[in-house]
């Protein structure tokens, strides 16, 4: 079969729309998921065993089950249980945010443990309130140490976002599948879709190494 990539020229705006949907979904889930992850990371370092247990159960569940299963459960089962309607976009945001929160919580937990006890002792000695300690002392240091791994998590989430096409969300993968079905040109279409994901993800993965080296150098000073 002769390949003909020129056929994709008339579908460029559809592919751009799908890419925009993917980026919008990914960005929103990263923002909310990282915030959730930091809160859960703090909970996992809590002295309260109940808080630690609840946070740990959440993390282990969402790290230990396939994201696709989580997405299907939220899209098909959650509306039945809560008697509400959830769009495919809302279901995708909830599923990917909960997954992102689980994986980033471990990143934040590791970075929190790397903060020396003298930092907390200094906060106590200065009489800083707990919220001030978290926002102005703990959070900046934890984020700085977690940045390389967080970037890797973000790249992983960008690639995992292709799963939302399974519930009919018009992301890049879903648009590519539709074009492939309509044109009977799966090789050309899916190759271009794969290249789009690669062009975005590859520079980010390379940037992780650069950022990690700079942060390690900064922490060593």
Buried (B, 14 or more C-beta within 10 A) or exposed (E): EEEEEEEBEEBEEBBEBBBEBBBBBBEBBBEBBBBBBBBBBBBBBEEEEEBBEBBBEBBEEBEEEEBBEBBBBBBEEBBEEEEEEBEBBBBBBBBBBBBBBBBBBBBBBBBBEEBEEEEBEEBEEEEBEEEEBBEEBBBEBBBEBBBBBBBBBBBBBBBBBBBBBBBEBBBBBBBBBBBBEEBEBEEBBBBBBEEBBEEBBEEEEEEBEEBBEEBEEEEEE
